[in-house]
Amino acid sequence: MVPGRRFDGQAWWLRALVRLVLVLAVALPVCAAQAEEEQPDSPPMRFAVVRSSAPGCEPNCPEWISAEGTIEAGTPALFKRALKTLVGRQLPVVVNSPGGNVEAALALGRLIRKNKLDAAVGTTVFTGCEPRMKNCTDKDKDGKAAGYFGMAYDSGAMCNSACPLMFSGGVRRVVGDFAYLGVHQITTTFQRTRLVYRTTYRIVNGKKKIISTRIVSRKNAGSYKTYEMSKGVEKRLAAYLKEMGVDQGVLETMKQTQASDIRQIALDAMLRMKLVTSLDSVDVMTGGTACRLEQPQANCRQVPAGKDTAGVPTAGARPALPQEADMRFVLVRGSNPLCNPDCPEWISAEGSITAQTPERLRQALDAAGGRRLPIVISSRGGDVDGALAVGRMIREHKLDVVVARTDFVDCGPSLDCLARDGAHTGLTIDTEGECASACPIVVAGGIKRLIGPDAGLSVQALGQEEKVKAYLEEMAIGPGLFEAMQRSSGQTQLDRDTALRLGLATGPQSADELTGATICRAAAKPDNCRVMPSANAEAETPAKL
């Protein structure tokens, strides 16, 4: 019989045969494949267009897309929005991520490949405005300007868990020696949902005929996880890696690594698996010299002289660094009252290294009367021959070196005021210390060589390779540091752990190890401690006959 039709007033019995049935469907799984180790403290991935603030790169500087944070389901949509602002420009993606959602990572990788973009593992250090700051940028009307300034470094950057899937989308793909790329098993989360259906049916000729079915309620019934990828997920990942031209060895490494662990892939293995396309680092795409090549890269943009940086707001833009004054050496005594009357002293070395710097150090050492005082250095570099001579002088006098800045609490040497008892008073600050270019050569001369966790340290190729290599061998520093310098097309930042691994640092301590207020109370008192006589010491001294 056909529902809704009447036959000689007999429709009442048809209506009587209509039955409403509630059917409960319990724990229907909804599958969401997702990589573990998402670092819950890591914020969601955000994208920012960045222009290099490397000194001297203007007017033609590299630009890139900074991608930092956890990959979430909505991340591909954010990336699409960022790409629209580029109006077809091809900028490399510099990624730093602990991982996240697998499906989203695949979508990001395909977007990167579709737009023919390169990819590098690196972290962007912003100067001025940062993406997290509100109302700090004002992009120009054509939407082509970089919103931010900064520099990209591979040191300490990571691409773990689901991130390598996103990274695989790059046309060129680079991971520097000091970056980390790791994989592990896929964790699949099944979300249980309790559904309540309402099904309407009719009995026709003694049989049920369903008229309609609809869901009347939906409730969360918990979830469960599996820690081995299913055949379906494995098949999809294998197809994706093949599509991107990456060897299946990456997938095998994922399968062999527990979900609770991270397997870091060595650089030579990445090259063998075609996960990277060369042994370069992020500098090859973002370094200050990347646009000085005979054929500049696609991500270089020249700004005509006399114009603001292509519409990029000056608010938050990095100001030009002032010319660093020549290095000067100053005898400093710790100003913390807790140390009196026995306080540590050191030689503050700040400024640019020149050909005259070795002679100035010699004068400072003579003024110290042969005492072994540590060198507290902060310098952007300078003359290589001068740095070599200073480093050898430091080793000859068996001095320790730490990268930090001295904060003078009296009038300071820059005001040409007289130091009390031959020494200015001050404190050492790791955070504001920097050591770049030829400065690490000076540090290499120290007996103890310390770089605090907040001090800035970077290396680069300096020329005079034979001299520098022979000097580092003379200082008993392994070949890793020289190789790191030679690989750097621009400045490559090193963190403390990397400096330790390469032998430039001898320990993880900060400047306080050599200049702290309490070091002179140790049983084995350091050589740089000096007791200052009390103010009335002269009056208390008995007269000589």
Number of C-alpha atoms within 10 A of each C-alpha: 10 6 12 8 9 12 6 5 7 10 13 9 9 16 13 10 13 17 13 11 12 13 13 13 12 13 17 14 16 11 14 15 20 25 27 25 18 21 13 10 8 14 14 16 23 18 20 21 24 25 27 26 25 22 11 12 17 18 15 20 25 29 29 26 26 26 22 24 22 24 30 19 16 12 21 21 13 13 19 13 12 16 20 12 16 17 11 10 14 20 26 27 26 28 28 27 28 27 30 27 24 27 21 23 28 24 18 25 24 22 19 25 21 12 16 16 22 23 29 32 31 33 23 23 15 20 16 17 21 18 16 8 9 8 8 17 20 15 17 14 8 10 13 18 22 25 23 29 24 24 25 29 26 27 24 20 25 25 26 26 31 30 31 24 29 25 32 29 31 27 20 19 25 30 29 28 17 21 22 22 25 23 28 27 26 26 23 21 19 18 17 18 18 17 18 17 17 16 17 17 18 20 16 14 8 7 9 14 13 12 11 9 14 10 13 11 11 12 12 12 14 12 14 11 14 13 16 19 18 14 9 9 15 16 11 13 20 18 13 19 20 12 13 18 15 23 17 18 17 23 17 14 17 21 18 13 17 17 22 11 14 18 19 17 17 14 20 12 13 22 19 14 17 19 29 25 17 16 15 18 26 29 24 19 29 32 25 23 20 21 24 14 8 6 8 15 19 15 22 22 19 14 15 12 9 7 9 11 19 15 18 20 19 15 13 17 20 18 12 10 9 6 8 14 12 15 23 18 22 23 22 27 25 26 21 16 10 11 18 18 14 21 24 28 27 28 25 24 23 25 20 21 27 17 16 12 22 22 14 15 20 15 12 17 20 11 13 16 8 10 16 20 26 26 27 29 25 27 27 20 24 21 17 22 18 20 26 23 18 25 24 20 20 26 18 12 16 16 19 22 29 30 31 32 23 24 16 18 13 14 13 17 17 8 7 8 11 13 16 10 8 13 18 23 21 21 20 26 19 22 14 15 24 23 26 21 22 26 29 25 27 26 28 28 31 27 19 18 26 29 30 24 16 17 24 22 26 23 26 21 20 15 11 10 13 8 12 19 16 12 19 19 12 12 17 13 18 15 13 14 19 20 14 18 20 16 20 22 21 22 23 28 23 22 19 25 17 17 22 17 13 19 18 27 25 17 16 15 16 23 24 18 14 27 26 18 20 17 20 23 13 8 7 8 12 16 13 20 24 16 12 12 11 10 8 8 9 10 8 9 8 7 7 4 3
